[in-house]
Amino acid sequence: MTPASFPRRLFAPKRRRIALSPPAPTRRGRRLLQHLRHLVSGAVAWLLAALLAGLPAYAQSKPQRIVSMNLCTDELLMRIVDPSRIASITYLSRQPVNAPLGLDHIASRLPVNHGLAEEVIKLDPDLILAGQFAATTATNLLRHLGYRVEVFPPENSLADMRANIRHLGEVVGEPARAEAAIAEFDARFAALQAQIPAGEKPVFADIGVNNYIAGANTLYTEIVNASGYRTLGQALGFAGYRNLPLETVLTVRPALISTATPWTSPPSLSTMSLGHPALRRLMAETPQVVIPERYTTCGAPSVLGAIEILVEARKTEAAR
């Protein structure tokens, strides 16, 4: 075989392949690249957090299927949120003895629950409102299942009421409506207080079943004080609530008295005690007033109903 007949590839010059990928980084280079990645990812996370922090809470999440499992959160919710966003309230808000002041037209159109987790799950809520001491087994289960549950403590003062209204406004995405509700309450509250006659506050004896009496540092006493009266418990010098012997109750002569209670059916010894002859005699000699329990069960704007009744009684007494 002559050279001319040899395959051309045997004599073709070898071509060098040029690598298109960069050379592997050194150990120092790898550390530098890793450091740069951390810096970039950290800067992006910081920027995103700053942007989110600059937005109002309600702009980030505004729940559309809200369930209330507590009578007191029922009222605050119905005063602040459009009914179309309320998936359910408690059955208590439909009962005449508990119905929040001025909200019957809303409560009558809303589905109700009885504080059971099974009921709430079927409603597919994106926010659940609950009380601190009610339906705790159900709320703990719902939280464990991943539902968003906001718990509200009981109100022991009107300041607590305002704080709960503001908190509810934040979690439902309606802070402006919450402030408007507070402003409306405060305006009506101030107008009622302006009508209270001057002078020392007389004693109002509101005697509950088993002679249950409110003393200092309670929401009920703050309501009574805001209406121009002192409670029997304040006159006796104790704080909180107590069941008192009738002999102790009769040591104070009140200017106004109430023994009205809705809990007389079925009858019980606790309600029958309110008919004691000595107590009946005191009632016959003292002006009486009836304050529906639904006005004082919760720290909510419904307390204006109780304040209005007591202010009118105070004005009547001053006129006499």
C-alpha positions in Angstrom: 0.0 0.0 0.0 1.4 3.3 -1.1 1.3 6.4 1.1 -1.2 8.0 -1.2 -3.6 5.2 -0.4 -3.3 5.4 3.4 -6.4 6.7 5.0 -6.4 10.5 5.3 -7.2 10.4 9.0 -3.9 8.8 9.9 -2.0 11.9 8.7 -4.6 14.6 9.7 -3.3 17.0 12.4 -4.8 16.5 15.8 -7.2 19.3 16.8 -7.1 20.4 20.4 -10.5 20.5 22.2 -11.1 23.8 23.9 -13.1 23.5 27.2 -16.1 25.7 27.2 -16.8 25.3 31.0 -14.8 27.3 33.5 -12.2 25.5 35.5 -13.3 24.1 38.8 -12.9 26.7 41.5 -10.3 26.4 44.1 -11.3 25.8 47.8 -10.9 29.5 48.4 -13.1 30.3 45.4 -15.8 27.8 46.6 -15.9 29.6 49.9 -16.3 32.9 48.3 -19.1 31.7 46.0 -20.9 30.2 49.0 -20.5 33.5 51.0 -21.9 35.5 48.0 -25.0 33.1 47.8 -25.7 33.7 51.5 -25.4 37.4 51.1 -27.8 37.5 48.1 -30.4 35.2 49.7 -30.2 37.1 52.9 -30.7 40.4 51.1 -33.7 39.1 49.2 -35.3 37.7 52.4 -34.7 41.1 54.2 -36.2 43.0 51.3 -39.2 40.8 51.2 -39.7 41.0 55.0 -39.4 44.8 54.8 -42.0 45.0 52.1 -44.4 42.8 54.0 -43.8 44.8 57.2 -44.7 47.9 55.4 -48.1 46.6 54.6 -51.0 46.7 57.0 -51.8 43.3 58.6 -55.2 43.2 57.0 -53.7 43.7 53.5 -51.7 40.5 53.9 -54.7 38.4 55.1 -58.3 39.3 55.3 -60.3 36.2 56.4 -63.6 35.6 54.5 -65.1 32.7 56.5 -65.1 33.7 60.1 -66.6 31.5 62.9 -67.3 32.8 66.4 -67.6 30.2 69.2 -68.2 32.7 72.0 -71.2 34.9 72.8 -69.0 38.0 73.4 -67.0 37.6 70.2 -70.3 37.2 68.4 -71.3 40.7 69.3 -67.9 42.3 68.4 -67.7 40.4 65.2 -71.2 41.4 64.1 -70.5 45.1 64.9 -67.3 45.2 62.8 -67.5 42.7 60.0 -69.9 42.5 57.0 -72.3 39.5 57.5 -71.2 38.0 54.2 -67.8 37.2 55.8 -69.3 35.6 58.9 -69.7 31.8 58.5 -71.3 31.2 61.9 -72.0 32.6 65.4 -73.1 30.8 68.5 -76.7 29.8 69.1 -76.6 32.0 72.2 -76.9 35.2 70.2 -80.3 34.0 68.9 -81.7 33.6 72.4 -83.7 36.7 73.7 -82.0 36.4 77.1 -78.5 36.8 75.4 -79.1 38.6 72.1 -76.7 41.6 71.8 -78.3 45.0 71.8 -79.5 46.1 68.3 -78.1 43.1 66.4 -81.1 40.9 66.1 -81.5 41.7 62.4 -78.0 40.3 61.7 -78.0 37.4 64.1 -81.2 36.0 62.7 -79.7 35.6 59.3 -76.5 33.9 60.3 -75.8 30.1 60.7 -75.2 29.1 64.3 -72.9 26.7 66.1 -73.0 25.1 69.6 -69.3 25.2 70.3 -68.5 21.8 68.7 -65.4 21.2 66.6 -67.4 18.9 64.2 -69.7 21.8 63.4 -66.9 24.3 62.8 -64.8 21.9 60.6 -67.8 21.5 58.2 -67.9 25.3 57.8 -64.3 25.4 56.4 -63.3 28.5 58.3 -60.2 30.6 57.8 -60.5 32.2 61.2 -62.1 31.0 64.5 -62.8 33.4 67.3 -63.1 31.9 70.8 -63.3 32.8 74.5 -60.6 32.0 76.9 -62.7 29.8 79.1 -65.4 28.4 76.8 -65.3 25.4 74.5 -61.6 24.9 75.3 -61.6 21.2 74.2 -63.0 22.1 70.8 -60.7 25.0 70.3 -57.6 23.0 71.3 -58.6 20.3 68.8 -59.2 22.9 66.0 -55.8 24.5 66.6 -54.1 21.1 66.6 -55.7 20.4 63.2 -54.2 23.5 61.8 -57.0 26.0 62.0 -56.3 29.6 62.9 -57.9 30.2 66.4 -57.8 33.6 68.1 -58.7 33.5 71.8 -60.1 36.5 73.6 -59.9 37.0 77.4 -63.0 38.1 79.3 -63.4 41.8 79.8 -63.0 43.0 83.4 -63.3 46.7 82.5 -64.3 49.0 79.7 -60.6 49.4 78.8 -60.5 45.7 78.3 -63.5 46.0 76.0 -61.8 48.6 73.9 -58.7 46.5 73.7 -60.6 43.4 72.5 -62.5 45.4 69.9 -59.1 46.7 68.5 -57.6 43.2 68.6 -60.6 41.7 66.8 -60.4 44.5 64.2 -56.8 43.6 63.6 -57.3 39.8 63.1 -60.3 40.3 60.8 -58.6 43.0 58.8 -61.0 45.8 59.8 -59.0 48.2 62.1 -60.8 51.3 60.8 -64.2 49.7 61.6 -63.0 48.7 65.0 -62.0 52.3 65.8 -65.3 53.5 64.4 -67.2 51.2 66.8 -65.1 52.4 69.7 -65.7 56.0 68.8 -69.4 55.4 68.5 -69.5 53.8 71.9 -67.5 56.5 73.5 -69.7 59.2 72.1 -72.9 57.6 73.4 -71.2 56.8 76.7 -70.1 60.4 77.2 -73.6 61.7 76.3 -75.2 59.4 79.0 -72.7 60.4 81.6 -73.4 64.1 81.0 -76.9 63.5 82.1 -76.0 62.1 85.6 -77.0 64.5 88.4 -74.2 65.8 90.6 -73.7 64.6 94.1 -72.5 61.4 95.9 -73.2 58.1 94.2 -76.0 56.2 96.0 -76.0 52.5 96.4 -77.6 50.2 93.8 -78.2 46.7 95.1 -78.3 44.2 92.2 -78.9 40.9 94.0 -78.5 37.8 91.9 -79.4 34.2 92.6 -78.0 32.9 95.9 -77.4 36.6 96.8 -74.7 37.0 94.2 -73.2 40.5 94.5 -70.6 42.4 92.5 -67.8 44.2 94.4 -65.0 46.4 93.3 -62.7 45.7 90.3 -65.4 44.0 88.2 -66.8 45.0 84.8 -70.3 45.1 86.4 -69.2 47.6 89.0 -67.5 49.8 86.4 -70.8 49.9 84.5 -72.7 50.8 87.7 -70.2 53.5 88.6 -70.3 54.9 85.1 -74.1 55.3 85.6 -73.9 57.3 88.8 -74.2 54.6 91.4 -72.1 52.4 93.7 -72.7 48.7 94.0 -73.8 46.9 97.2 -70.4 45.1 97.1 -68.5 48.4 97.1 -70.6 49.6 100.1 -69.7 46.4 101.9 -66.0 46.9 101.0 -65.1 43.8 99.0 -63.7 43.1 95.5 -64.8 40.6 93.0 -68.0 38.6 93.2 -69.4 36.9 96.3 -72.5 35.0 97.5 -73.5 36.8 100.7 -75.7 35.8 103.6 -79.0 37.6 103.5 -78.2 39.1 106.9 -75.2 40.9 105.4 -77.2 42.1 102.4 -79.8 43.7 104.7 -77.2 45.8 106.5 -77.1 48.3 103.8 -80.0 50.5 102.8 -79.8 50.9 99.0 -81.3 53.8 96.9 -82.2 51.4 94.1 -82.6 47.6 94.0 -83.0 44.8 91.5 -83.6 41.1 92.0 -84.7 40.4 88.4 -83.3 37.2 86.9 -84.2 35.2 83.8 -83.2 31.9 85.5 -86.5 31.1 87.2 -87.5 28.2 84.9 -87.2 25.6 86.1 -87.5 26.9 89.7 -84.7 26.2 92.1 -83.7 27.0 95.7 -81.3 29.6 94.4 -84.0 31.6 92.7 -86.6 30.9 95.5 -84.2 32.6 98.0 -84.9 35.9 96.2 -88.5 35.7 97.6 -87.5 35.8 101.2 -90.0 37.9 103.3 -87.2 40.2 104.6 -85.9 40.8 101.0 -89.5 41.3 99.7 -90.0 44.0 102.4 -86.8 45.8 101.4 -88.0 45.7 97.7 -91.4 47.1 98.7 -89.7 50.1 100.3 -87.1 50.7 97.6 -87.4 51.9 93.9 -86.8 48.9 91.6 -85.2 48.5 88.2 -84.8 45.7 85.8 -81.6 45.4 83.8 -81.7 42.6 81.1 -78.8 40.3 81.6 -77.8 40.5 78.0 -76.7 44.1 78.7 -74.0 43.1 81.2 -72.9 39.5 80.2 -70.1 40.8 77.9 -67.8 43.7 77.8 -69.2 45.0 74.6 -71.2 48.0 73.4 -74.4 46.4 74.7 -73.5 47.6 78.1 -74.9 51.0 77.0 -78.3 49.5 77.5 -77.6 49.0 81.2 -76.0 52.4 81.6 -79.0 54.1 80.0 -81.5 52.4 82.4 -79.4 53.3 85.4 -78.9 56.9 84.3 -82.7 57.3 83.9 -83.2 55.9 87.4 -80.6 58.3 88.8 -82.4 61.2 87.1 -85.7 60.1 88.5 -84.3 59.8 92.0 -82.8 63.3 91.7 -86.1 64.7 90.6 -87.9 63.2 93.7 
